[in-house]
Amino acid sequence: MEAGEDFGPWLARQLKLADMTQTELALAVEVTRAAVSAWITGRATPRPETIERIALALNTDLATVHTRTTDTQAGLPVGWYHRPGHADGGRELGNAAAFAFDADVSVLARETCQNSLDERLTANGQPVRVRYTLHELTGEALARFREAIQWDDLYPHYEAARAQNQKVGRVIDAGLRDMYERDRLVLLRVDDYNAAGLTGDDYRDGRFAAVVRRQLDSHKSGSSAGGSYGLGKATLWATSRLGLVLINSTLSQAHEGRTERRLIGRLDLPWRHVDGQDCAGPAWLGRPDPDVPGAKVVRSWWADEEIVKSLYLTRESSEPGTSFLIVGAHDVASLADDNTEPEGDESEDDDTIQRMHRRLLHALGKNFWAAMTGGGERLPLLEASVRTLRNGREIIAEQRVDPAAVEPSRTRALKAFLDGTTVDQLTEAGQVAAATVPLNLPARGGGRTSLGEHRAVLLVTDAVDDDVRKNRVVTMRGNRMMVREATVPGLSLSVNPFQAVLLAGEAAGPTAPFAAEAEEFLRAAEPPEHNKWGQTEELTLTYSPSAFRRINALTKETNLAIKGLIARPKKGPKQGGGRLARTLTVGATTKKRRRPTAATMPVLEELDAQVLDGGAWQVIGEIKVPAGGQDWRLVPVAKFDVRSGPRPNVGWAELTGLDNCEVVDGTLRFSDTGTATFRGVTDASTHAVRTSLSGLIVELRTGEGE
């Protein structure tokens, strides 16, 4: 049987809920007023026969008084409380925090999973388990759910909000039309287990108030926490077309003597005028608070299992954590931006639950593969899965994200580090090389004083054929959420394809020097999206305006270390994107010089290319420069490959020298003999056809007038 609340506090709250005084209870149970006072203060407990009379007086059953795991039903009923409009006439036409992110299930997965990682209970060493459940309701199931959330009381507020010519109003209108015209409502539930839960008072400082009552309150503990702005929770409401999220939390620390089924609902709407009253915006579903004059404000309540079931908030166990139910979930990402779609699936609507299922899986794997990886004596930090239902029936079975399937090379690298099986240099396929990279930490408060040198860990391993993006480095810190993925500039074209992982802060291991200080520094260097390390206002205010240069130095040292760890293999066929021709056209010159021969002409030996996200080609060329080749002035020219007729020229958006050459007025000039490398990125606006349907020709021509 679940442990209940102490009798005294429980009885005091029941009297408030029932609007009953201690004297009135004493008369009803035939005891003195002093006896009731002694029960409430804990100086005495009632006899069994008296407990029966107390249950009768409170209009409840005997088991409720004995277990004290829920409130009696004699109190004020659960309902909606809408915050009154401001006395000065001010209006908020939406929650500004919700506009910090797109209503995208990929963004939702990143932010909510990060929050669950931050709230993981670490004492038992177990991972936090996060499950995403998509549930489409139709017909009778939808009607019963609307009744459970008291839809008839909410609908006038939605009608008033949808009539406003504002973005939030248009989103709400789309949500209502989707529900009524298509007779469906999509619920997206996020459950975490082995997490802290929403502990603390309804109003005072704590996790509950930070999530449910406040904006921009991060309330994160520990230097390795991913969030720091208090914006991530807004993605829950941003993903709902109806601005409605219901919450059921199992607490790791008892509140009011209980831990299970703490319920609350929050609705985020713009200012509105309903039934002669101005409403400021947010509303809450809960039980009226007897401590507030007139009981006009609602608070969380301890629900019974039947209520929890009717709201689709039943948790699978009593393990601490929280369930968030997003009502009217949708996904704004277009099919054109979705790289998780199978080819030929152009007929599928953007907001089908099957597509949302795939996008959730993709986002979880992309951002949290490292947190899901364990090795040695260390378990993974995270387990994540997605399942999809329709009217309670499973239509896509639960799928757990496998990091080795999502990121095979990088997972291998991290596991080798955790297992302690890394090497100093790559000499065989499948090995993982490790090195340390310095991060010189500044002291807080400005100035040039250094706190100390942190040693981040760099891992490099061969890329496998399944890796879509090769020759890249990903960075992360203590919670092992991927912060940034970047290319490594200036690489020789003859290197084996590789993947690199930089572990900074507490991710570098328990023996890394100044790990906690590095966590704080890098956390301050992350924007709200947590997708890079760089100059932020927080970094400037906490450290100094020039503190970001320490991060630039870390990036430079990382790239140098990667080049040092990569073994140079024998030259072989090059894997590149597109059909690339290596040609060298040398024309007449205005200067008198010896006729060029094979021994004196620069030779384009290697050419590699890939298509960037924006549709541009990136081309990297390696040129052999013979003795005396410093006098050559060569112009790289890009053209589309066509079967007949003149080849259309393509402009360069960027042309840079990477090694042993520089670009001056669009011309390559070599600084020494040997090998030179250049990089060019085409201007996508000059493409005559779509990049995915084209081939590219790159020519080297002599400079104009030479």
Disulfide bonds with the S-S distance in Angstrom:
none
